[in-house]
Amino acid sequence: DEDGKASSREEEEVKKVPTQEEGGLFSSIPLVQHGNFWISPHLLKSIQLVQEEFVPRATDVILATFPKCGNTWLKALAFAITNRSRHMLADHPLLTHHPQDTVPFLELPNRQIQPLSELEAIPSPRLLATHLPFSLLPASVTAVGSRVVYMCREPKDVFVSKWHFENRVTEKLVVELGLSFHLFCEGVSVWGPIWNHYLEYWNESKARPDKVLFLKYEEMMSDPVKEVKRLAEFLGAPFTDTEERSGVVDEVVKLCSFEHLTSLEVNSTGVSDRIGGFPMENSTYFRRGKVGDWENHLSAEMAQQLDSIVEEKLKGSGLTF
Ligand code: A3P
């Protein structure tokens, strides 16, 4: 039957994921399918704990992204916007704290090791982050009316960013681009398929625009001032006319820009363990920060292949790249 066929196809996909010898960190262990998404098995328990134990608040804002879509940037921006009255630029926390450490992830580090109760201690309004697809967020997030900001990115650039990231965080340069690309096109990557991840949040943002804001990396890059103002409004912290006139929006944009963040010691040196048992260099979260870098890594045929898959999967949704 259809289901039977589908699951044997899935088993094939699992087998295609590179082994430890061939693959990088995120492909060292075969991915497993969970709620229509591919994930590392070590995340399963953490996700279950989030679903069972996370207590959302109406004032929460959850920053959601598919991996490599600009989560680090979004964390920095949301933190800078919502804390701007508290921090003067001269001694802003983002000058000495990695953006990743300004907003905690729901599902990371492994919640078996570092319990979710640490999130309870954060005063309202909380900024939280997640890679969970919308369908795997606890239903209570919607029920209590927490807000969600989702940031997506052009899929070819996401793939290229992901491929570099996986190779950087592995000791050996190992993930072969062609195989990784093939798997990505089949929807097999951590939290893939990317189009399902995008569509769930996209549809939710259409149904409940007051609760789910959908941003695109490319639009943020081409008009950061406009998008940051939109983000601030959604976060309930719109810039006042006086702030706009005195250049506060530009200051936030500059503070969180790729160029500025990468110039800071906290982001360019040192190692931290944010996943739990997997230390990574702080600079790993920053690479080129450009739109269209896929051109330097994918052939025209590869580009056309992924473009047509994505177009087909997003058809009728209104979401385009
Ligand atoms: P590239 O690999 O294309 O450079 P995430 O934060 O979700 O892991 O995404 C990482 C991607 O966002 C990387 O893309 C990284 O360079 C880029 N990035 C990080 N900080 C950024 C910033 N302040 N502005 C724009 N892009 C940024």
Boltz pocket constraint, residues with backbone or C-beta under 6 A from the ligand:
constraints:
  - pocket:
      binder: B
      contacts: [[A, 65], [A, 66], [A, 67], [A, 68], [A, 69], [A, 70], [A, 71], [A, 72], [A, 73], [A, 157], [A, 160], [A, 161], [A, 162], [A, 164], [A, 256], [A, 257], [A, 258], [A, 259], [A, 261], [A, 285], [A, 286], [A, 287], [A, 288], [A, 289], [A, 290], [A, 293]]
      max_distance: 6.0
